[in-house]
């Protein structure tokens, strides 16, 4: 296994096989309440402040808005909104609304609402799919019950089964008041890390469990290296993560790795190294094709990359830089990645439809 210091530093000049195309965002960004990934071909869902739920169709040369439902926000969506990624349920977009979880069926134009908080002082802030079958979601909550008396906020995690008409609590984990933690969930496991401690939990959150991923991470995380970011695939025994620590010259550097554990024992594959002081943020897995998006930032400039990480990983593909990106989202059929920049009211889109590495994609050579 390669060590982080042996990884080749990722080239920032490697060209992407298909050039990006940019076009205007067809809505005032100040009107956007939230954007939500969907399994609909070429589209993300948008809840607007004009009380409508719409589909934002992201095409090759332009974006268009189509209305799905009106008078939508008063019906189910008042409060703080947060999308749940990736889109794993057929015909459905999923988001959190303060004290509720909403699954909106786009084909039937019908919302399913789950009340998921225990008090008015508690609100849901972030959610990740723990598994699709059974339909289980991990949600982070912020509790303000004692804030006025102690000036402290309580954090907790809760795993809910939403396979039926009501949300069923499977487990709960108290995270304290500091908020100095990170976590992700997928393929039936939740991984929580803070400082140099990394723990895995099952759906009941009853206590740390042994997991092949933790054994593999133990070979990298040490006194000089620590887990920085982790992204678990929602349905497959696959994770991509970054570790950060000092390189041979003593400078802080980051490296990107993949872990798989289909046969019960995790295997690590190095994916990329980064220059000293370069920070890396992991995006989401693509809805098809085995791609992952991520970005690196150095000296105020952010560059985007995608990489095929399933089976035999492919090389990183450099997409270039886009300023002031508010959202990086995947769409499917055809597979594409879009960066939305509210400051310039533009959409920058990279199409994967003609790349052979994209499973099920059109493999004809691109036309000039």
LINKAQUI-V672356 format. One record per pair of residues at least 6 apart in sequence whose ideal C-beta (glycine too) atoms are under 6 Angstrom apart, sorted by the first residue. I is the first residue (numbers start at 0). J is the second residue. Records with the same first field share a line. If there is no record, write none. Layout:
I: J + J
//
This chain:
0: 267
1: 269
3: 254
4: 246 + 247
6: 254 + 269 + 272
7: 272
8: 272 + 274
9: 271 + 273 + 315
11: 302
13: 317
15: 316 + 318
17: 350
19: 347 + 349
20: 348
21: 345 + 347
22: 61 + 346
24: 344 + 345 + 346
25: 62 + 64
26: 64
28: 341
30: 47 + 48
32: 46 + 48 + 80
33: 46 + 80 + 82
34: 43 + 45 + 326
35: 44 + 82 + 92 + 94
36: 43 + 84 + 85 + 86 + 328
37: 43 + 44 + 86 + 92
38: 86
40: 332
41: 56 + 57 + 330
42: 54 + 56
43: 55 + 328
44: 92
45: 53 + 55
46: 52 + 76
50: 70 + 71 + 72
51: 66 + 69 + 71
52: 67 + 68 + 71
53: 64 + 66 + 67
54: 65 + 67
55: 64
56: 63
57: 330 + 337 + 348
62: 346
68: 108
75: 101 + 110 + 112
76: 96
78: 96 + 97
79: 97
80: 94 + 96
81: 95
82: 94
83: 93 + 94 + 126
84: 283
85: 283 + 284
87: 128 + 131 + 233
90: 104 + 105 + 106
91: 102 + 104
92: 103
93: 102
94: 101
95: 123 + 126
97: 122
98: 116
99: 112 + 114
100: 113 + 115
101: 110 + 112
102: 111
103: 110
113: 161 + 166
115: 159 + 166
120: 142 + 143 + 144
121: 140 + 142
122: 141
123: 138 + 140
124: 139 + 141
125: 139
126: 136 + 138
127: 137 + 184
128: 136 + 233
129: 135 + 137 + 158 + 184
130: 187
131: 234
133: 162
134: 161 + 162
135: 160 + 202
136: 159
137: 158 + 184 + 189
138: 157
139: 156
140: 155
141: 152
142: 153
146: 152
151: 176
153: 176
154: 174 + 178
155: 173 + 174
156: 172
157: 171
158: 169 + 170 + 202 + 204
159: 166 + 168
160: 167 + 169
169: 202 + 203
170: 203 + 204
172: 204
174: 180
179: 193
180: 193
181: 192
182: 191
183: 190 + 229 + 231
185: 231 + 232 + 233
186: 232 + 236
188: 199 + 210
189: 200
190: 199 + 229
191: 198
192: 226
195: 225
197: 216 + 226
198: 207
199: 208 + 210 + 213
201: 208
211: 260 + 264 + 265
212: 238 + 258 + 265
215: 258 + 265 + 267
219: 242
220: 226
223: 244 + 245
224: 242 + 244
226: 242
227: 241 + 243
228: 241 + 281
229: 240
230: 239 + 281
231: 238
232: 284
236: 259 + 260 + 261
237: 259
238: 258
239: 257 + 291 + 308
240: 256
241: 253 + 255 + 279
242: 254
243: 253
246: 252
250: 275
251: 276
252: 275
253: 273 + 279
254: 272
255: 270 + 271
256: 267 + 269
257: 268 + 270 + 308
258: 265 + 267
259: 266
268: 312
270: 312
271: 315
273: 279 + 295
277: 295 + 297
278: 296
279: 295
280: 294
281: 293
282: 292 + 293 + 327
284: 291
285: 329
286: 329 + 331
287: 331 + 334
288: 334 + 357 + 358
289: 307 + 309
290: 305 + 307
291: 306 + 308
292: 305 + 327 + 336
293: 304
294: 301 + 303
295: 302
300: 320
301: 320
302: 320
303: 318
304: 315 + 317
305: 316
306: 315
307: 313 + 356
313: 356
318: 349
321: 338 + 347
323: 340 + 342
324: 338 + 340
325: 339 + 341
326: 339
327: 338
328: 337
329: 336
333: 352
334: 351 + 357
335: 348 + 350
336: 349
337: 346 + 348
338: 347
339: 346
351: 357
352: 360 + 361
353: 361 + 365
354: 360
355: 362
//
